C-alpha cells in the first residue's frame, strides 16, 4: 500500500502551527477599536494626537539645533548629516498619526561659539529628547509607546555619537 504523504509528525506540526496562529491572532489588538473590543473614545484619540505632536515638536527642535550647529560650524556638517537625517525620519513618523498639522513653534537658541561646545550642547539636547520620549511612552497607547521607545533609544545613541564627535573635534 502506498503512503499518502501525511504523517503523524506533519499533522501535529500543522495543528500546532494553527493553534499558535489562533493564539497570536487573539493577542493582537484591532487598531480601530484600540484592542479593547470597543470603540476608542474621542478623548483617547485627542490624547494620542497631543502626545505625537509634542514628541514631533521635540524632534523639530532637535532638527533646528542640528541645522544651527551645521550652519555656525561648517566643519561639523558632514558628521551631523546622518544623525540629522535620522531625526527628520523620526519627526515624519511621529507626525503620521498626529492628524492635522499642528503648530510646532519653539524658541531657538544659538549654538556654542566653538564647534566642540556646540556639539556638547547638541548631545545634551538629544539626552533631554530621549528623556522626554521615555517619559511620554509611559502613558502612550502600545503602538505609539513602541515608536517613542525606538526614538528615545535613537536619541540616546545620537547623544553618545555626538559626545564622541565633540572629543574628536578641535575647538
GUROTI-345353 format. One record per residue: z, x, y of N, C-alpha, C in turn; residue number from 1. Coordinates in pm, whole numbers, plus 32768, in hexadecimal, padded with zeros to 4 digits. Layout:
N
NODE  n.up  n.east  n.north  ca.up  ca.east  ca.north  c.up  c.east  c.north  seq
NODE     Z       X        Y      Z        X         Y     Z       X        Y  NUM
...
END
This chain:
171
NODE  n.up  n.east  n.north  ca.up  ca.east  ca.north  c.up  c.east  c.north  seq
NODE  8000    8052     7F8B   8000     8000      8000  8000    8058     807D    1
NODE  7FBB    802C     80DF   7FA7     8079      8158  8010    8056     81C2    2
NODE  8040    80BE     820C   80A2     80A9      8278  805F    806C     82F2    3
NODE  80A7    8019     8339   8070     7FD7      83B0  8082    802B     842E    4
NODE  80D2    8093     8428   80EA     80E6      849D  816E    80C6     84E1    5
NODE  81A9    8057     84C4   822A     8034      84FE  8297    8068     84A1    6
NODE  82EB    80BD     84D7   8359     80F3      8488  83DC    80C1     84C2    7
NODE  8444    80D3     8475   84C9     80AA      84A4  84EC    80F6     8523    8
NODE  84CF    8178     8526   84EF     81CB      859B  84A1    8199     8615    9
NODE  8424    8179     8605   83D3     8146      8673  8405    80C1     86A8   10
NODE  842C    8069     864B   845E     7FE6      8673  84E2    7FF3     86C0   11
NODE  853A    804C     8691   85B9     8062      86D6  85A3    809F     8760   12
NODE  8546    80FD     876A   8529     813B      87EB  84F3    80D3     884D   13
NODE  8498    8080     8820   845F     8018      8876  84CA    7FB5     88A2   14
NODE  8520    7F8E     8847   858B     7F30      8867  85EB    7F6E     88CC   15
NODE  860D    7FEC     88B8   8666     8031      8915  8629    803D     89A0   16
NODE  85A7    805A     89A4   8563     8066      8A25  8560    7FDF     8A6E   17
NODE  8546    7F74     8A23   8546     7EEF      8A60  85D1    7EC9     8A94   18
NODE  8638    7EEA     8A46   86C1     7ECB      8A70  86E6    7F1B     8AED   19
NODE  86C2    7F9B     8AEF   86E0     7FEE      8B65  8696    7FB9     8BDF   20
NODE  861B    7F8F     8BCD   85CF     7F56      8C3D  860E    7ED8     8C72   21
NODE  8642    7E84     8C18   8683     7E08      8C42  8703    7E25     8C8F   22
NODE  8750    7E88     8C61   87CC     7EAD      8CA6  87AD    7EE4     8D30   23
NODE  874B    7F3E     8D37   8728     7F77      8DB9  86F1    7F0F     8E18   24
NODE  86A4    7EB2     8DE8   866F     7E49      8E3E  86E0    7DF0     8E72   25
NODE  8746    7DDB     8E21   87B8     7D8B      8E4C  880D    7DD1     8EB3   26
NODE  880E    7E58     8EB3   885F     7EA4      8F11  881D    7EB1     8F99   27
NODE  879A    7EA6     8F9F   8754     7EB7      901E  876B    7E41     9079   28
NODE  8767    7E5C     90FB   8778     7DF2      915C  86F2    7DC3     918E   29
NODE  86E8    7D46     91AF   866F     7D0F      91EA  867A    7D23     9280   30
NODE  861B    7D6B     92BC   8626     7D8B      934A  8623    7D0D     93A1   31
NODE  85E6    7CA4     9373   85E0     7C2B      93C4  8666    7BE3     93C7   32
NODE  86B7    7BF6     9361   8737     7BB1      935D  87AC    7C10     936D   33
NODE  878F    7C90     9386   87FB     7CEE      9398  883F    7D12     9316   34
NODE  8806    7CEE     92A3   8841     7D11      9223  88BA    7CBE     91FF   35
NODE  88D4    7C53     9247   894C     7C04      922E  892A    7B79     91FA   36
NODE  88AD    7B5D     91E2   8887     7ADB      91AD  887F    7A6F     9218   37
NODE  889D    7A8F     9294   8898     7A2D      92FF  8849    7A65     9373   38
NODE  8835    7A15     93D7   87E9     7A40      944C  883E    7AA0     94A1   39
NODE  87FA    7AFF     94DD   883D     7B5D      9537  8853    7B17     95BC   40
NODE  88C9    7B25     95F1   88E7     7AE3      9670  88A0    7B2A     96E3   41
NODE  888C    7AE0     974C   884C     7B18      97C3  88A2    7B87     97FD   42
NODE  8925    7B78     97F5   8980     7BDF      9829  8971    7C61     97DC   43
NODE  895E    7C58     9757   894D     7CD1      9706  88CA    7D17     9729   44
NODE  8862    7CCA     9741   87E0     7D03      9767  87EC    7D48     97EF   45
NODE  882E    7D06     984D   8841     7D42      98D2  8893    7DC1     98C9   46
NODE  88FC    7DC0     9874   8950     7E37      9866  8901    7EAC     982D   47
NODE  88AC    7E91     97CA   885C     7EFF      9791  87F8    7F33     97F7   48
NODE  87B9    7ED9     9842   875B     7F05      98A9  87A2    7F5A     9912   49
NODE  881B    7F32     9936   8867     7F7F      9998  8889    8009     9961   50
NODE  88B3    8010     98E2   88D1     8091      98A4  8854    80EA     98A2   51
NODE  87E3    80AF     987E   8765     80FB      987A  8740    812D     9905   52
NODE  874C    80D7     9968   872A     80FD      99F2  8787    816B     9A24   53
NODE  8807    8162     9A04   8866     81C8      9A2E  8844    824D     99EC   54
NODE  8827    824B     996B   8803     82C5      9924  877F    82FD     995A   55
NODE  8720    82A6     997A   86A2     82D4      99B3  86B7    8311     9A3C   56
NODE  8711    82D8     9A8A   8730     8311      9B0D  8769    839E     9AFE   57
NODE  87C0    83B1     9A9B   87F8     8435      9A80  8788    8497     9A5F   58
NODE  872A    846C     9A0B   86B9     84C1      99E8  865E    84DD     9A5E   59
NODE  8649    8479     9AB3   85F5     848B      9B28  8634    84EF     9B89   60
NODE  86B8    84E9     9B96   86FD     854C      9BE9  86E8    85D8     9BB2   61
NODE  86EF    85E6     9B2D   86D6     8668      9AEF  8648    8698     9B0B   62
NODE  85E8    863F     9AFD   855C     8663      9B1A  854E    8698     9BA8   63
NODE  858D    8654     9C06   8586     867E      9C92  85C5    8709     9CA2   64
NODE  8634    8721     9C5E   8675     87A4      9C66  861B    8811     9C2C   65
NODE  85DA    87F3     9BBC   857C     8854      9B82  850D    8875     9BE5   66
NODE  84D5    880D     9C23   846A     8822      9C84  849A    8874     9CFB   67
NODE  8512    8856     9D2B   8548     889E      9D9D  855E    8932     9D7C   68
NODE  8594    894E     9D06   85AC     89D9      9CDF  8528    8A23     9CCD   69
NODE  84C8    89E3     9C8B   8445     8A24      9C76  83FD    8A3E     9CFA   70
NODE  840D    89E2     9D5A   83CD     89F4      9DDC  8413    8A62     9E2C   71
NODE  8497    8A61     9E2B   84E2     8AC4      9E78  84DC    8B4F     9E39   72
NODE  84CD    8B56     9DB6   84CB     8BD6      9D6E  8455    8BD6     9D0D   73
NODE  83DE    8BF3     9D3F   8365     8BEA      9CEB  8369    8C41     9C6D   74
NODE  83B6    8CAA     9C6D   83BE     8D00      9BF6  83FC    8CB6     9B80   75
NODE  8445    8C4C     9B99   8486     8C00      9B2C  842F    8B8F     9AF7   76
NODE  83C2    8B71     9B3B   8370     8AFB      9B1A  833F    8AFD     9A89   77
NODE  8312    8B70     9A59   82DD     8B77      99D0  834A    8B5D     9969   78
NODE  83C0    8B91     9980   842F     8B7B      9923  8464    8AED     9926   79
NODE  8456    8AAB     9999   8489     8A23      99A7  8426    89B9     9977   80
NODE  83A6    89DB     9970   833F     8979      9951  8358    892A     98D0   81
NODE  8376    896B     985E   838A     891C      97E5  8407    88C3     97EA   82
NODE  846F    88F3     982C   84E9     88A3      9837  84D1    882B     9893   83
NODE  848B    8845     9900   846B     87D9      995D  8415    876F     9919   84
NODE  83B5    879A     98C8   835F     873B      9880  83B1    86E6     9820   85
NODE  8412    8723     97DC   8468     86D8      9780  84BB    8671     97CB   86
NODE  84EF    8697     983E   853D     8637      988F  84E4    85C3     98BB   87
NODE  8468    85E1     98DE   840A     8576      9903  83F2    8515     9891   88
NODE  83E8    8548     9817   83D7     84F1      97A2  8454    849D     9789   89
NODE  84C8    84D6     97A3   8544     848A      9793  8547    8415     97F5   90
NODE  8522    842F     9870   8521     83C6      98D6  84BF    8358     98AD   91
NODE  844A    8381     987F   83E5     831F      9854  841C    82C8     97E3   92
NODE  845E    8305     9781   8495     82B9      9710  8503    825A     973D   93
NODE  8554    8285     979B   85C1     8230      97CC  858D    81BC     981F   94
NODE  8522    81D2     9868   84EB     8168      98BD  849E    8100     986D   95
NODE  8475    811E     97F2   8426     80C1      97A2  846C    803A     9792   96
NODE  84EB    8039     977C   8533     7FBB      9768  8582    7F8E     97DF   97
NODE  856A    7FCB     9852   85B9     7FAA      98C8  8585    7F30     9913   98
NODE  8518    7EF6     98E4   84E1     7E81      9928  8495    7EA9     99A4   99
NODE  84A5    7E5B     9A0E   8460     7E77      9A8B  8489    7EFF     9AC1  100
NODE  842E    7F3D     9B07   844D     7FBF      9B45  84C0    7FAB     9BA6  101
NODE  8525    7FFE     9B97   8599     7FF2      9BEC  859F    8068     9C4B  102
NODE  85E6    8058     9CB5   85F5     80C3      9D17  8643    8136     9CD7  103
NODE  860A    81AB     9CDD   864C     8220      9CA5  866F    8282     9D15  104
NODE  86AB    824D     9D80   86CA     82A1      9DF2  8748    82F4     9DD7  105
NODE  874B    8369     9E14   87BD     83C3      9E06  87B5    842A     9E77  106
NODE  8820    8474     9E88   8827     84D9      9EF1  87FC    855F     9EB5  107
NODE  879B    859F     9EF5   876D     8622      9EC6  87BE    868E     9F0A  108
NODE  87E5    86F1     9EBC   882E     8763      9EF2  87D5    87DE     9EE3  109
NODE  87D3    8834     9F48   877E     88AB      9F3F  87B2    890B     9ED3  110
NODE  8756    8952     9E91   8781     89B0      9E28  87C2    8A2B     9E66  111
NODE  8802    8A79     9E10   8844     8AF4      9E3E  87E2    8B52     9E82  112
NODE  8818    8BAC     9ED1   87C4     8C06      9F1F  877F    8C70     9EC9  113
NODE  87BC    8C96     9E5B   8778     8CF4      9E02  875D    8CAF     9D7D  114
NODE  86FE    8CE4     9D33   86CF     8CA4      9CB7  873F    8C95     9C50  115
NODE  8792    8CFB     9C43   87FD     8CF7      9BDF  885E    8C84     9BFB  116
NODE  888A    8C77     9C78   88E8     8C0B      9C97  88A5    8B82     9C8C  117
NODE  8824    8B7A     9CAF   87DD     8AFB      9CA1  87D4    8AD1     9C0F  118
NODE  87BB    8B31     9BB6   87B5     8B12      9B26  883E    8AEA     9AF0  119
NODE  88A7    8B2B     9B21   892F     8B06      9AF6  8950    8A78     9B24  120
NODE  8928    8A56     9B9E   893F     89CE      9BD0  88F1    8968     9B7E  121
NODE  8877    898B     9B58   8825     8933      9B06  8862    8922     9A7C  122
NODE  889A    898D     9A44   88E0     8984      99C2  895A    8928     99CE  123
NODE  89A1    8933     9A3C   8A15     88DB      9A51  89E9    884A     9A5D  124
NODE  8978    8832     9A9F   8943     87A9      9AAA  891C    8773     9A21  125
NODE  88E3    87C7     99CC   88C2     879E      9943  8940    877B     98F5  126
NODE  89AA    87C9     9906   8A29     87AB      98C1  8A61    8725     98F0  127
NODE  8A5D    870D     9972   8A8C     868C      99A7  8A39    8619     9970  128
NODE  89B7    862E     9966   895F     85C6      992D  8981    85AD     989B  129
NODE  8999    8618     9850   89BF     8609      97C2  8A40    85B8     97B7  130
NODE  8AA0    85D7     980D   8B1F     858D      980B  8B0B    84FA     982F  131
NODE  8AB6    84E0     9893   8A9D     8455      98BC  8A59    8407     984D  132
NODE  89F7    8443     980B   89B1     83FE      979E  8A0F    83E6     9729  133
NODE  8A64    8448     970C   8AC4     8439      969E  8B26    83C7     96BB  134
NODE  8B55    83C0     9736   8BB1     8355      975C  8B6C    82CD     9753  135
NODE  8AEF    82C5     977E   8AA5     8247      977D  8A87    8216     96EF  136
NODE  8A74    8270     9693   8A4F     8245      960B  8AC3    8200     95C4  137
NODE  8B3C    8214     95F1   8BAF     81D5      95B1  8BAD    813D     95BA  138
NODE  8B6D    8108     9623   8B69     8077      9635  8ADE    803D     9624  139
NODE  8A7E    8091     9602   89F3     8065      95F6  89D7    8025     956F  140
NODE  896F    7FD2     956A   893F     7F9B      94ED  890C    800E     9496  141
NODE  8907    7FFD     9413   88E5     806C      93B9  8864    80B7     93DA  142
NODE  87F9    8070     93F7   877A     80B4      9413  8785    810B     948F  143
NODE  87BF    80D5     94F9   87D0     8121      9575  8834    8192     955F  144
NODE  889C    817A     9511   8900     81E2      94F6  88BF    825B     94B1  145
NODE  8865    8241     9452   881F     82AF      940F  87CA    82FD     9472  146
NODE  8784    82B7     94CA   8732     82FA      952F  878A    834C     958D  147
NODE  87F8    8312     95BB   8852     835A      9615  888E    83D4     95D1  148
NODE  88AF    83C8     9551   88E5     843B      9508  887F    84AB     9501  149
NODE  8802    8489     94E7   8798     84EE      94E1  8784    8531     9569  150
NODE  8783    84E0     95D1   876F     8516      9657  87E7    856D     967F  151
NODE  8860    8542     965C   88D8     8592      967B  88D3    8618     9633  152
NODE  88A8    8617     95B5   889D     8694      956A  8835    86F0     95A9  153
NODE  87C5    86B6     95D5   875E     8706      9617  8792    8740     969A  154
NODE  87DE    86F3     96E5   8818     8724      9762  8876    879A     9748  155
NODE  88C6    878E     96DF   8921     87FC      96BC  88D2    8879     9696  156
NODE  8867    8868     964C   8813     88DB      9627  87D1    8916     96A4  157
NODE  87A3    88C1     96FE   8767     88F2      977A  87CD    8941     97CB  158
NODE  8849    8911     97D0   88B1     8957      981B  88C4    89E4     97E2  159
NODE  88C6    89EF     975F   88D3     8A73      971F  885D    8ACC     9743  160
NODE  87E3    8A96     9736   876C     8AE5      9753  8766    8B10     97E6  161
NODE  878E    8AB7     983F   8791     8ADA      98CE  87F8    8B45     98EB  162
NODE  886A    8B40     98A8   88D1     8BA6      98B8  889C    8C2E     988C  163
NODE  8856    8C2F     981A   881B     8CAB      97E9  87AD    8CDD     9847  164
NODE  875C    8C82     987C   86F3     8CA7      98DB  8731    8CE1     9959  165
NODE  87A1    8CA9     9985   87E4     8CDD      99FD  8815    8D6C     99E5  166
NODE  8845    8D89     996B   8872     8E11      994C  87FF    8E76     9952  167
NODE  8788    8E48     992B   8714     8EA1      9929  86CF    8EAD     99B0  168
NODE  86EF    8E54     9A0D   86AC     8E50      9A8D  86F1    8EAE     9AEF  169
NODE  869E    8EFB     9B37   86D6     8F52      9B9E  86F1    8EFF     9C1B  170
NODE  8756    8F23     9C62   877C     8ED6      9CD9  8719    8EE2     9D47  171
END
